[in-house]
Amino acid sequence: MGFPKGFLWGGAVAANQCEGAYLEDGKGLSVPDMLLGGDVNTPRTFLPVTDPNAFYPSHEAVDFYHHYKEDIALFAEMGWNVFRLSINWGRIYPNGDDPEPNEAGLQFYDNVFDECKKYNIEPLVTICHYEMPWAIVTKYSGFHDRRTIDLYLKYCETIFRRYKDKVKYWLTFNEINVPVLSEGGIGNLYGIGLLEEEDIQATDPIKLSDLKFNRQRTFEALHNEFVASAKAVMLGHEINPDFKIGCMIAHITCYPLTPDPKDVLACIKDDNLKHNLCGDVQVRGQYPVWTEAYLKEKGVTFNFVTEEDKEILKKGTVDFYTFSYYQTSCITTHAGAETTNANMSVGAKNPYLKASDWGWQIDPDGLKYTLATLADRYPGVPLMIVENGFGAFDKVEEDGSIHDDYRIAYFKPHVIAMREAIEEGVPLIGYTTWGPIDLVSASTGEYAKRYGFIYVNRHDDGTGDFSRSRKDSFYWYKKVCESNGEIVD
């Protein structure tokens, strides 16, 4: 059977990791603009003031802001019919609570969407992809303040009405589960814009893992984000009933490290917290039955959900479920297990899997398992993989070619796993690879961790002219897209 006709093939980026032009045309500071660069061995840090002598990767990124026509033409050359991108909230409302939107920011995305239409590429727009205006963090404590719900909805209404005839597919928040995935640090800062006052007042860089964490405030803020998402779904459907509005979960599928029943139970608990809590609220419209008991165990009082909130969550369920998938992880109750890095978190190392240079374990079979599990949990709900990719060091040969067979070797079995899942009944409707063009890594803030099929001549020492070139994987993915997943060799 293979991939169905009309399957969505493309790639995904985030504004803060690709656009650059960080204060151009009226844009205000966003959360990522306060993050300094790191690398595979150096933790990324946060500085709540801008230091002219420090390196902030998002300030220039890969300059998509000035190269979008060239980049979208390259995407079209690969045969895409969908392009996942985000709108930078601070480009539309520079301070988050401005009385009027910034016209120059709105016009930029008009231009981008028009360029997509020129090539028959459907935009898939993430409304908030870690790009909260910095002023909302400092003035409102992010989503911990319920007034931020209204600021977000005002932003949503602006872009829904402006682009109602140009964008059909929307995602309310990127990886909404990151606050529970990483329990503080980068998850709170990126996901809900929540910092403790001591960190906001800091004058020296702080490692993201050292940011203060208050679990009660975290879950209160996350709940407000759920309410904002549900209200946005209802608002979007009111403005254009043809809108398809989805959720987005960072999925780090877990296995018990051993057959010990305690490991199995610990794995179920981990999966429920990290994935199913956020998924259930957005797809089913209610918190899972175990939520209050779990939060009580962690010292969190579950008293922040009003009856009105419950009704909003029921009415504002999403139309489809999307997720990121890079690797799997293991869970164990046994001391001494070797650990490995994962997307925004750390887990026990799986002895049966290989890993990237950043320690992310490679598991295409896990993707098939994840798809089957989600199809079973949310029957009839369309699924979409909106991030999947392989960060690696790329070498440019003397003739300018880049032979990235390792990237092709990563993607090929993942595409096969998707095909097999579809043939077994999984309602998968699309696939956008992460970082189809090199961009700034969210976790490490470096250029050297390259994901793209398209190479960008930009480096961590600030050199490079931003020129683009095709890697071997570009031509491979072109065959995949144009053949609707039939040709993977």
C-alpha positions as CSV (number, residue, x, y, z in Angstrom):
1,M,0.0,0.0,0.0
2,G,2.7,2.5,0.9
3,F,2.2,6.2,1.6
4,P,-1.3,7.5,0.7
5,K,-1.8,10.0,-2.1
6,G,-1.5,13.5,-0.8
7,F,0.9,12.5,2.0
8,L,2.7,15.7,3.3
9,W,6.4,15.6,2.7
10,G,8.7,18.5,3.8
11,G,10.9,19.9,6.5
12,A,10.7,22.0,9.7
13,V,12.4,25.0,11.1
14,A,11.9,27.5,14.0
15,A,12.1,31.2,13.5
16,N,14.6,31.7,16.4
17,Q,16.9,29.1,14.9
18,C,16.9,30.2,11.3
19,E,15.7,33.8,10.8
20,G,18.3,36.0,12.4
21,A,17.5,39.7,11.9
22,Y,16.8,39.7,15.7
23,L,15.9,43.3,16.1
24,E,15.2,44.2,12.4
25,D,12.0,45.8,11.2
26,G,10.6,46.4,14.7
27,K,11.1,43.0,16.2
28,G,11.4,42.9,20.0
29,L,13.6,40.6,22.1
30,S,12.5,37.0,22.4
31,V,13.5,34.4,24.9
32,P,16.1,32.7,22.6
33,D,17.8,36.1,22.0
34,M,19.0,35.9,25.6
35,L,20.7,32.5,25.2
36,L,24.5,32.2,24.5
37,G,26.1,29.5,22.4
38,G,27.6,26.3,23.6
39,D,28.8,23.1,22.0
40,V,28.8,19.3,22.6
41,N,31.1,19.7,25.6
42,T,30.1,23.2,26.8
43,P,26.6,23.7,28.3
44,R,24.5,26.5,26.8
45,T,24.0,29.5,29.1
46,F,21.5,32.2,29.7
47,L,22.1,35.9,30.3
48,P,19.1,38.2,31.0
49,V,20.9,41.2,29.5
50,T,22.4,41.5,26.1
51,D,26.2,41.7,26.2
52,P,27.7,43.2,23.0
53,N,30.8,41.1,23.5
54,A,28.9,37.8,23.9
55,F,27.8,35.3,21.1
56,Y,24.1,35.0,20.8
57,P,23.5,32.5,17.9
58,S,19.8,33.5,17.3
59,H,20.7,37.1,16.6
60,E,21.9,36.1,13.1
61,A,21.1,32.4,12.9
62,V,21.3,31.4,9.2
63,D,19.7,34.6,8.0
64,F,16.5,33.1,6.6
65,Y,15.0,36.5,7.0
66,H,17.0,37.7,4.0
67,H,17.4,34.3,2.2
68,Y,13.8,33.0,2.4
69,K,13.2,33.1,-1.4
70,E,16.3,31.2,-2.1
71,D,15.6,28.7,0.7
72,I,12.0,28.0,-0.3
73,A,13.1,27.5,-3.9
74,L,15.5,24.8,-2.7
75,F,12.7,23.2,-0.6
76,A,10.6,23.2,-3.8
77,E,13.4,21.6,-5.7
78,M,13.3,18.7,-3.2
79,G,9.7,18.1,-4.0
80,W,8.1,19.4,-0.8
81,N,4.4,20.0,-0.5
82,V,4.6,21.2,3.2
83,F,6.9,23.5,5.1
84,R,6.7,23.7,8.8
85,L,7.9,27.1,10.2
86,S,7.1,29.3,13.1
87,I,6.0,32.9,13.5
88,N,8.2,34.8,15.9
89,W,5.7,36.3,18.4
90,G,8.1,39.2,19.1
91,R,8.1,40.1,15.4
92,I,4.3,40.6,15.6
93,Y,4.0,42.0,19.1
94,P,7.5,43.2,20.1
95,N,6.7,43.4,23.8
96,G,3.9,40.9,23.9
97,D,1.4,43.5,25.2
98,D,1.6,46.2,22.5
99,P,-1.7,47.8,21.6
100,E,-1.1,47.2,17.9
101,P,0.8,44.6,15.9
102,N,4.0,45.4,14.0
103,E,3.1,45.7,10.4
104,A,6.6,45.0,9.1
105,G,6.6,41.7,10.9
106,L,3.2,40.7,9.5
107,Q,4.3,41.7,6.0
108,F,7.4,39.5,6.3
109,Y,5.3,36.4,6.9
110,D,2.9,37.4,4.1
111,N,5.9,37.4,1.8
112,V,7.0,34.0,3.1
113,F,3.6,32.4,2.6
114,D,3.2,33.9,-0.8
115,E,6.6,32.4,-1.8
116,C,5.4,29.0,-0.5
117,K,2.2,29.3,-2.6
118,K,4.2,30.1,-5.6
119,Y,5.6,26.5,-5.4
120,N,2.4,24.8,-4.1
121,I,4.0,24.3,-0.7
122,E,1.5,24.2,2.2
123,P,2.7,26.2,5.3
124,L,2.4,24.4,8.6
125,V,2.7,27.2,11.2
126,T,3.8,26.8,14.8
127,I,2.3,29.8,16.6
128,C,4.8,29.7,19.5
129,H,8.0,27.8,19.0
130,Y,10.1,28.8,22.1
131,E,9.7,32.5,20.9
132,M,7.9,34.2,23.7
133,P,8.7,38.0,23.9
134,W,11.2,38.6,26.6
135,A,9.1,41.3,28.1
136,I,6.4,38.8,28.9
137,V,8.9,36.8,30.9
138,T,10.0,39.8,33.0
139,K,6.7,41.5,33.3
140,Y,4.2,38.6,33.6
141,S,6.4,35.6,34.6
142,G,5.4,34.0,31.3
143,F,2.4,31.7,31.4
144,H,2.3,31.7,35.2
145,D,0.3,34.9,34.9
146,R,-3.2,34.2,33.4
147,R,-3.0,37.6,31.7
148,T,-0.5,35.9,29.3
149,I,-3.4,33.7,28.0
150,D,-5.1,36.9,26.7
151,L,-1.9,38.2,25.2
152,Y,-1.4,34.9,23.4
153,L,-5.0,34.9,22.1
154,K,-4.6,38.5,20.9
155,Y,-1.5,37.4,19.0
156,C,-3.4,34.3,17.7
157,E,-6.4,36.4,16.5
158,T,-4.0,38.8,14.6
159,I,-2.3,36.0,12.7
160,F,-5.4,33.9,12.2
161,R,-7.2,36.8,10.6
162,R,-4.2,38.0,8.6
163,Y,-3.4,34.6,7.2
164,K,-6.7,32.9,7.1
165,D,-6.6,32.4,3.4
166,K,-2.9,31.5,3.3
167,V,-2.4,29.0,6.1
168,K,-4.5,26.0,6.8
169,Y,-2.4,24.0,9.3
170,W,-1.5,25.4,12.7
171,L,0.2,24.1,15.8
172,T,-0.5,26.0,19.0
173,F,2.8,25.4,20.9
174,N,6.0,23.6,20.1
175,E,6.8,20.6,22.4
176,I,4.4,21.8,25.0
177,N,5.6,19.1,27.3
178,V,9.2,20.4,27.7
179,P,8.6,21.7,31.3
180,V,7.8,18.2,32.5
181,L,10.4,16.6,30.2
182,S,13.3,18.4,31.7
183,E,11.9,19.6,35.0
184,G,13.1,23.1,35.0
185,G,16.0,24.8,33.2
186,I,15.6,25.0,29.5
187,G,12.1,23.5,29.7
188,N,10.6,26.3,31.8
189,L,12.4,29.1,30.0
190,Y,11.6,27.8,26.5
191,G,8.2,26.3,27.1
192,I,6.4,28.6,29.5
193,G,8.6,31.6,29.9
194,L,8.9,31.1,33.7
195,L,12.0,32.2,35.6
196,E,12.5,32.8,39.3
197,E,13.3,36.4,40.2
198,E,16.8,35.6,41.2
199,D,17.6,34.3,37.7
200,I,16.0,37.3,36.0
201,Q,18.2,39.6,38.0
202,A,21.4,37.7,37.3
203,T,24.4,39.6,35.8
204,D,26.5,36.6,34.9
205,P,25.7,33.8,32.5
206,I,23.8,30.9,34.1
207,K,23.9,27.3,32.8
208,L,20.4,26.3,31.8
209,S,20.5,23.3,34.0
210,D,21.2,25.6,37.0
211,L,18.1,27.8,36.5
212,K,15.9,27.7,39.6
213,F,12.9,25.4,39.5
214,N,9.6,25.6,41.4
215,R,7.4,22.6,40.5
216,Q,4.2,24.1,41.8
217,R,4.6,27.2,39.7
218,T,5.6,25.1,36.7
219,F,2.4,23.0,36.7
220,E,0.3,26.1,37.2
221,A,1.9,27.8,34.2
222,L,1.6,24.7,32.1
223,H,-2.1,24.5,32.9
224,N,-2.5,28.1,31.7
225,E,-0.8,27.2,28.5
226,F,-3.3,24.3,28.0
227,V,-6.1,26.8,28.5
228,A,-4.5,29.2,26.0
229,S,-4.1,26.3,23.5
230,A,-7.7,25.2,23.8
231,K,-9.0,28.8,23.5
232,A,-6.8,29.3,20.4
233,V,-8.3,26.1,18.8
234,M,-11.8,27.5,19.4
235,L,-10.9,30.9,18.1
236,G,-9.2,29.5,15.0
237,H,-12.2,27.4,14.1
238,E,-14.5,30.4,14.6
239,I,-12.4,32.6,12.2
240,N,-12.0,29.8,9.6
241,P,-13.8,26.5,10.0
242,D,-11.4,25.0,7.5
243,F,-8.4,25.5,9.8
244,K,-6.7,22.3,11.1
245,I,-5.1,23.0,14.5
246,G,-2.9,20.5,16.2
247,C,-0.7,20.0,19.3
248,M,3.0,19.2,19.3
249,I,4.7,16.9,21.8
250,A,8.4,16.1,22.2
251,H,8.3,12.3,22.2
252,I,11.2,10.5,23.7
253,T,9.8,7.0,23.8
254,C,11.0,5.0,26.7
255,Y,11.6,1.3,27.4
256,P,12.2,-0.4,30.7
257,L,16.0,-1.1,30.9
258,T,15.4,-4.5,32.5
259,P,12.4,-7.0,32.8
260,D,12.3,-6.1,36.5
261,P,8.6,-5.2,37.1
262,K,9.7,-2.1,39.0
263,D,11.5,-0.9,35.8
264,V,8.3,-1.6,33.8
265,L,6.2,0.3,36.2
266,A,8.7,3.2,36.3
267,C,8.7,3.3,32.5
268,I,4.9,3.5,32.4
269,K,4.9,6.3,34.9
270,D,7.6,8.2,33.0
271,D,5.7,7.9,29.7
272,N,2.5,9.1,31.3
273,L,4.1,12.2,32.8
274,K,6.4,13.2,29.9
275,H,4.0,12.4,27.0
276,N,0.5,11.4,27.9
277,L,-0.4,14.1,30.4
278,C,0.0,16.9,27.7
279,G,-1.3,14.7,25.0
280,D,-4.5,13.7,26.9
281,V,-5.3,17.3,27.9
282,Q,-5.0,18.5,24.3
283,V,-6.5,15.5,22.4
284,R,-9.1,14.2,25.0
285,G,-9.8,17.5,26.6
286,Q,-9.1,16.4,30.2
287,Y,-6.4,15.5,32.6
288,P,-5.6,11.8,33.0
289,V,-7.1,10.2,36.1
290,W,-3.7,9.7,37.8
291,T,-2.7,13.4,37.6
292,E,-3.8,14.5,41.1
293,A,-2.1,11.5,42.8
294,Y,1.1,12.0,40.9
295,L,1.2,15.7,41.6
296,K,0.5,15.1,45.3
297,E,3.4,12.7,45.4
298,K,5.6,15.4,44.0
299,G,4.4,18.1,46.5
300,V,2.2,19.9,44.0
301,T,-1.3,21.0,45.0
302,F,-3.7,20.3,42.2
303,N,-6.1,23.2,42.9
304,F,-5.5,25.4,39.9
305,V,-8.1,23.9,37.5
306,T,-11.4,25.8,37.6
307,E,-14.7,24.4,36.4
308,E,-14.6,27.0,33.6
309,D,-11.1,25.7,32.6
310,K,-12.4,22.2,32.4
311,E,-15.1,23.2,30.0
312,I,-12.6,25.1,27.8
313,L,-10.3,22.1,27.7
314,K,-13.2,19.9,26.6
315,K,-14.3,22.3,23.8
316,G,-10.8,23.2,22.6
317,T,-9.4,19.8,21.6
318,V,-7.0,19.6,18.7
319,D,-7.7,18.3,15.2
320,F,-4.5,16.3,14.9
321,Y,-1.5,15.2,17.0
322,T,2.0,16.0,16.0
323,F,5.3,15.1,17.6
324,S,9.1,15.2,17.4
325,Y,11.0,12.0,17.3
326,Y,14.8,11.8,17.4
327,Q,15.6,8.9,19.7
328,T,14.4,6.6,22.5
329,S,15.6,6.2,26.0
330,C,15.5,3.7,28.9
331,I,14.1,3.9,32.4
332,T,15.4,2.0,35.3
333,T,15.1,1.9,39.1
334,H,18.6,0.3,39.4
335,A,21.5,2.4,40.5
336,G,24.7,2.6,38.4
337,A,23.1,2.5,34.9
338,E,25.0,4.3,32.2
339,T,23.2,7.4,31.0
340,T,23.0,9.1,27.6
341,N,21.7,12.5,26.3
342,A,18.3,12.9,24.8
343,N,16.3,15.9,23.5
344,M,16.0,18.2,26.5
345,S,16.6,15.3,29.0
346,V,18.8,12.4,30.1
347,G,18.0,8.7,30.2
348,A,19.6,5.3,30.7
349,K,21.6,4.0,27.8
350,N,20.2,1.3,25.6
351,P,22.9,-1.3,25.0
352,Y,21.3,-2.4,21.7
353,L,21.4,1.0,20.0
354,K,24.1,3.2,18.4
355,A,24.2,7.0,19.0
356,S,25.1,10.2,17.3
357,D,28.1,12.3,18.3
358,W,25.8,14.1,20.8
359,G,24.7,10.9,22.5
360,W,21.2,10.7,20.9
361,Q,20.5,7.0,20.4
362,I,19.2,6.0,17.0
363,D,16.1,3.8,16.9
364,P,13.9,3.6,13.8
365,D,12.0,0.7,15.2
366,G,11.1,2.9,18.1
367,L,9.4,5.3,15.7
368,K,7.1,2.5,14.4
369,Y,6.4,1.5,18.0
370,T,5.6,5.1,18.9
371,L,3.2,5.5,16.0
372,A,1.4,2.3,16.9
373,T,1.1,3.3,20.5
374,L,-0.2,6.8,19.7
375,A,-2.7,5.4,17.1
376,D,-4.0,3.1,19.8
377,R,-4.2,5.8,22.5
378,Y,-5.9,8.3,20.3
379,P,-8.0,6.3,17.8
380,G,-9.0,8.1,14.7
381,V,-6.8,11.2,15.3
382,P,-4.5,12.0,12.4
383,L,-0.8,11.8,13.3
384,M,2.1,13.8,11.9
385,I,5.9,13.6,12.6
386,V,7.0,17.2,12.5
387,E,10.6,16.8,13.7
388,N,12.9,13.9,13.0
389,G,16.6,14.4,12.1
390,F,20.2,13.7,12.7
391,G,22.8,16.3,13.9
392,A,26.3,15.6,12.8
393,F,29.6,17.2,11.9
394,D,29.8,17.8,8.2
395,K,33.0,18.0,6.1
396,V,33.1,20.2,3.0
397,E,35.4,18.7,0.4
398,E,37.7,20.8,-1.8
399,D,35.2,20.8,-4.6
400,G,32.5,22.0,-2.3
401,S,30.6,18.6,-2.1
402,I,29.4,17.2,1.2
403,H,29.1,13.4,1.4
404,D,26.7,12.8,4.3
405,D,25.9,9.1,3.9
406,Y,25.5,8.9,7.7
407,R,22.5,11.2,7.4
408,I,20.9,9.2,4.7
409,A,21.6,6.1,6.8
410,Y,19.7,7.6,9.6
411,F,16.7,8.7,7.6
412,K,16.2,5.7,5.4
413,P,15.0,3.2,8.1
414,H,12.8,5.9,9.6
415,V,11.0,6.4,6.3
416,I,10.6,2.6,6.0
417,A,9.3,2.4,9.6
418,M,6.6,5.1,8.7
419,R,5.6,3.1,5.6
420,E,5.2,-0.1,7.6
421,A,3.2,1.7,10.3
422,I,0.8,3.1,7.6
423,E,0.4,-0.3,6.1
424,E,-0.6,-1.6,9.6
425,G,-3.3,1.1,9.9
426,V,-1.6,4.1,11.5
427,P,-3.3,7.3,10.3
428,L,-0.1,9.1,9.6
429,I,-0.7,12.2,7.3
430,G,2.7,13.8,7.0
431,Y,6.4,14.0,7.8
432,T,8.7,17.1,8.1
433,T,12.3,16.5,8.9
434,W,14.0,18.7,11.4
435,G,16.5,21.2,10.2
436,P,16.3,20.5,6.4
437,I,18.6,23.4,6.2
438,D,21.5,23.9,8.7
439,L,20.4,26.1,11.6
440,V,21.3,26.8,15.2
441,S,20.9,23.9,17.6
442,A,18.3,24.6,20.3
443,S,20.0,22.5,23.0
444,T,23.6,23.5,22.4
445,G,23.3,26.7,20.5
446,E,25.9,25.8,17.9
447,Y,26.2,25.7,14.1
448,A,28.5,22.7,14.1
449,K,25.7,20.3,15.0
450,R,24.3,20.3,11.4
451,Y,21.0,18.7,10.5
452,G,20.4,20.0,7.0
453,F,20.1,18.6,3.5
454,I,21.3,22.1,2.7
455,Y,24.6,23.3,4.0
456,V,24.9,26.9,5.3
457,N,28.3,28.5,5.3
458,R,28.2,29.8,8.9
459,H,30.3,28.8,11.8
460,D,30.6,29.1,15.6
461,D,33.5,31.5,15.4
462,G,31.2,34.0,13.5
463,T,32.7,33.4,10.1
464,G,30.9,32.4,6.9
465,D,29.0,34.2,4.2
466,F,25.6,32.4,4.7
467,S,25.9,30.8,1.2
468,R,23.8,27.7,0.6
469,S,24.9,24.4,-1.0
470,R,23.3,21.0,-1.5
471,K,24.6,17.9,0.4
472,D,24.3,14.4,-1.0
473,S,21.3,13.9,1.3
474,F,19.5,16.7,-0.6
475,Y,19.3,14.5,-3.7
476,W,18.3,11.5,-1.6
477,Y,15.4,13.3,0.1
478,K,14.3,14.7,-3.3
479,K,13.8,11.2,-4.6
480,V,11.9,10.2,-1.4
481,C,9.5,13.2,-1.7
482,E,9.0,13.0,-5.5
483,S,8.3,9.2,-5.3
484,N,5.9,9.6,-2.3
485,G,8.2,7.5,-0.2
486,E,8.6,4.7,-2.7
487,I,12.3,5.3,-3.5
488,V,14.5,5.3,-0.4
489,D,17.7,3.9,-1.8
